[in-house]
Amino acid sequence: MQYWRSRSVFFGTLSVALAVYGLAQQRLASSVGTDTAAPELLISLPRFAQVLLAGGDRYLAANVAGFRVLVADTGRMSADDYAVQAKLQRDIAWFNPAHEDNYYIAAAMLPWNGQVDAAEYVLGQASAARTFDWYPLFHYGFLFYHFRKDPATGARWLLEGVPRVRSQQDEWALQSLAAIWIEKGYRTANAADMVAAMAANSPQGAFRNYLKVRAARLQDLASLQEAATRFRKLHGRGLVSLDDLVASGLIAKIPKDPLGQGFGVDASGWPVLNTSFVATK
């Protein structure tokens, strides 16, 4: 008797939820114009209601929400529509953190449409759940590098992905990109030490030599920056060019960049790699 009573309560609650959902769909469909996204994306139910509608199966709830995201017409979506999509994708990541389509869509759409926080949540959940997959960590790192303007954190997540990589080429690609982001995200001397450590931990071969070259150029740049600091203390101004350091006797000669791009001076008179500013010819 208790069993049938529980079933009756469950299906009664489910019927009410379905009715509320259908009514909401109908009212929204009649109130939105043709210049917005499909009505199925415009409704964001509480998580418990989504699970209830899926018969108590959170993974099914994730798939249903995922289908709603997939069928939305992105060509007609407004900022408000993307906010609802972000909510749905957060829900999917909560129901099933390892959902593959969810993190792909989040990386491809959400941050580019103003939903950086939601993309960070989805990618963070996927990175933790999909321990066999390095792609979420790549997208997670890129989010920090590009959207958060935090290359140091971006590089850290790239390096977290290295043990998951199965291809040597992919491993080298991640490490190479991480080395470049480290150069942008840390003080030059610290970046030189980090890239040198990466080289020391890499197997003998061309890639290890490449990392050693990157570390060496950072060490040379750190020396130039140290000399520029002394120059400013002596002369009360920044550098016009690196020749100022030679002329003042602070360095014997300008080092050669082993990667061929060279060193220069930015608008504030500070030594930089030529890749970090528009160099004069």
GULODO-707806 format. One record per residue (C-alpha): residue in one letter; x, y, z. Coordinates in steps of 0.02 Angstrom, whole numbers, plus 50000, padded with zeros to 5 digits. Layout:
AXYZ...
//
This chain:
M500005000050000Q501405011850047Y502265007849881W500735012649778R500475028249880S502285033549847R502065030149661S500455040249661V501325054949743F502785053849623F501735053349466G500575066549532T502045078149562L502745073749392S501095077949309V501035094849395A502825098449342L502435093649162A500895104649162V501875119449230Y503235116649102G501995115448958L501065131049014A502685140649028Q503185134948854Q501515140248783R501525157348863L503305160848813A503015155048635S501565167148619S502515181648697V504155180948603G504375187248426T505295179648281D506865189648319T507335179248469A507915161448496A506755146548495P505595146348648E506295129748709L507895138748760L507025152848850I506415142648999S507605138649141L506825126749267P507575123149439R508735108249441F507575097649549A506175100449422Q507295095249278V507765079249368L505955076049412L505435078049231A506795065549185G506065052449303G507385055549435D508835051949317R510095066249326Y511045059849174L509455059849072A509105077349136A510825082549073N510455075348902V508755083748891A509505100648937G510905097348814F509665094248675R508825110848713V510505119448693L510895110248532V509255114548443A509265133148486D509495144848338T511085154248384G510865165848235R509405174148325M510015173548504S510145189148611A511205192248765D509735186848873D509605170648774Y511445166948804A511175170048989V509845156448989Q510975144948889A512355148049016K511155143049156L510675127249062Q512485122649032R512905125349214D511475113649257I512115100549135A513855101549213W513065099149384F512005084249328N513425076149231P515125084849243A515875073149113H514605077648978E515665079348821D514525089748710N514225101848853Y516035106848875Y516325107948687I514845119748666A515315129748820A517085132648756A516495137148581M515055148748626L514875154848804P516435165448834W516295173348662N514555179248706G514875186848877Q514635171148983V516425168749044D515945163449221A514795149849158A516105143549036E517385142949176Y516195132649284V515775120249145L517595118149091G518185116549270Q516915102849304A517385093649143S519245095249180A519005087149350A517815073449291R518635068549126T520325063249194F520685053849032D520415069248922W521625083848903Y520495094448792P519465102048935L521075107849017F521655115648855H520035125448838Y520075129549024G521845136349008F521395146448853L519925154248945F521095160849079Y522385166448951H521225175348830F519685180548929R520375182349105K522005189949041D522925178249158P524245168749057A525085161849213T523525152449266G523205147449086A524935139849073R524675130349236W523115121949168L523985117549005L525355108849103E524025099749206G523455092149042V525155085448990P525035068949089R523375065249002V524085066748827R524365050848729S525295058248580Q527075064648594Q526675078348469D525195084348572E526255084048730W527575094848648A526255106648580L525505109248754Q527185111948834S527755123848698L526175134248715A526335133948904A528125140448890I527515155148784W526135159248908I527365157849053E528425171148968K526915182648967G526285178749142Y527805179049255R529245190549293T530595187049166A531835179349287N530505167949361A529895163049187A531675158649138D531835147149288M530165138749251V530545135549068A532275129149115A531445117049237M530275111249098A531795107948989A532675098349127N531145087149149S530985083548963P531845068748879Q533425071448779G533085077548604A532565092048496F531115097748604R532175098548760N533445108948665Y532055120448605L531495123548785K533295126748837V533435139848700R531835148348760A532505148248938A534165155548881R533365170148790L532315173848944Q533885173749051D534685186148930L533135197048937A533155196549127S534965202549123L534485216849006Q533055221749121E534195221649272A535415232849179A533985244349127T533485246249310R535265251749352F535255263549202R533665272049264K534415274449437L535985282249361H535165293249229G533385295849291R532575289749130G532165274249032L533115267748883V532945275148709S533735259348639L534755244848703D536305253848639D536125265148792L536625250348901V538195247348798A538655265748792S538475267448980G539575252149010L538205242149096I538345227948970A539745223148851K538595219848702I536795216748657P536465197948663K535835188948509D534145180748520P534405162248477L532645161948403G533075176348286Q531745188948339G532885199648445F532705211048594G532035228748595V531375242748704D529545246948734A528785264348747S529255265648931G531085261848897W531015243948962P531885229248876V530685216848797L530645202748672N530255209448500T528725198148495S527895207948636F527785224748547V527855232348374A529695233848342T530415247948238K531355242548083
//
